[in-house]
Amino acid sequence: MTPFPRDGYEVWAVPTPPKCKRPKHWQPKRIGIYITRELAEAVVYFEKRSVSREVRSIVRFEIRRGTIGMCRECGCTDRHACPDGCHWVQPDLCSECTEVAP
């Protein structure tokens, strides 16, 4: 699916190294993109609980505004297309739902 922008929320794991020089491999990593802030907050909550105390001391989780595409009829997204596949025909309508929508 070619993306049309739509508001969403990204969850990032951001390393917070000690006060020494930051190694090159310590880069922020996007964990996922979510439709609602509540979903993103739930992911952060469970991510924090799933890692050890040592990891929590050097990584912080951030929620950032992002963009996703989502169909107004069926709810498919850029990451989870319709079972038979689809593409965007309007900013909020996929090709599988064009006959359904008025």
C-alpha positions, 0 to 999 in steps of 0.5 A, a space after each residue: 500500500 502506498 501511504 497517505 499520511 494519517 495521525 498515529 503514534 510511534 513508540 521508540 526505545 531510546 538509549 541513554 548511555 552513561 556520561 561517557 562517549 556514546 557508542 555508534 550502535 546506540 541508536 534509537 529504535 522504533 518499536 511500532 506505530 499505533 493508531 491511538 495514544 492509549 495503545 502506544 501507552 499500553 505498549 510502553 507499559 508492557 515494554 518497561 515491564 518486560 525488560 530488566 532493571 539494568 536495561 530500564 536504567 539505560 533505555 527510555 521509551 518515548 511516544 512520538 507523533 507519527 503517520 499511518 494510513 487507515 481505511 475509513 471502511 475496514 480499518 486496514 492500515 499500511 502494516 496490515 492490509 486487507 487479506 486479498 491485498 489493497 492499495 490507497 485510492 483516497 487518503 482514507 479509502 482502500 481499493 477493496 472498499 471502493 465498491 462498499 463506500 458511497 
